[in-house]
Amino acid sequence: MVEKGPEVVERIPLRSGGEFEVTQELFAELDRAYPAVEPLQTLREIRGWCIGNETKRKTRRGIKRFLFGWFAREQARNGKT
C-alpha cells in the first residue's frame, strides 16, 4: 500500500525554480485566519503574480510569510480585521 502525502491545493513558484505546495492543512489555516478572503482565488492570484514576477519570487523559507502577508492585506482591503 502506497502512503499518500497531504493533499495539495495549489503550487506557488519559488525563486529556486521549484514550487511550494500549499497543502489542505495550510489552506484551512489561511481560510480560518482570514474569513473575508476567498482563499482559492487568492492563491491563484499569488501564483499568477509569482509567474509574472520571476525576479521577485520568494524563497522556501520566506513563502509562508509572503502568503500570510498577502492574505492579511486582502482581509484589510475587504474591510475586516
N, C-alpha and C positions, 0 to 999 in steps of 0.2 A: 504494500500500500504506500502510495506516494503522499507525503505530508504537504498540505497546501500552506503557503505563506499567507500573510494578511492580504485582504482584497485591496487592490489599488484603484483609487477613484480617478486620479489624474497624475500626469507626469510633467514635471517642471524642468526645462533645460537648465543645466548648470554651466558655469564658466569652464569647468574641466572638460566639457563635451559630453559628459554623462547626463543622467536625469535623476531628479529627486522624485521618489514615488510617494504621493500623498495617499496614505492608507485610509481605510474606512475609520479607523480609530482617531487619526488626526482630523479627518473631515468632520467627525461627530463633535470633537472638541471645538473646532472653529465655529460650527453651527450653534453649539451651546453658548459659547462666549460672545457671539455677535449675532443676536436674534434678528436684527434689522437688515442683515446682509443675506443675499441669496448665494449660498456657498458654492454651488456647482458653477454657476455663471461667473462668479468672481474668480474661481480657479481657472476657468477658460480664459478670462481676460488677462490674468497673470501669465499664463502660458504664452498667450499671444504677444504680450509685452516682452517677454524673455526671448521669444523667437525674433522679434523685430529689433531688439536692442542687445545684440550679442556681446558687445563690449561692457555692458552693464549687468550681465548675468551674475547671480550670486554664487558663492561657494557652498559646498555641502555643509560647512559649519554655520554659515550665515543665512541659509534659506528659510529656516523656521522663523527667525526674527523678521525677515522680509515679509513672509506670509502674514504673520500676526499684525505687523505694522500696516500692511495694505488693508487687511480686514478692519482694523481699528479706524483707519481713515474713512473707509466706506460706511462704517457704523455712524461716525460723526456726520458725514455728508447726508445720511438718511435721517438726521435729526434726533438720534437717540444715543445715549451714552451708556 
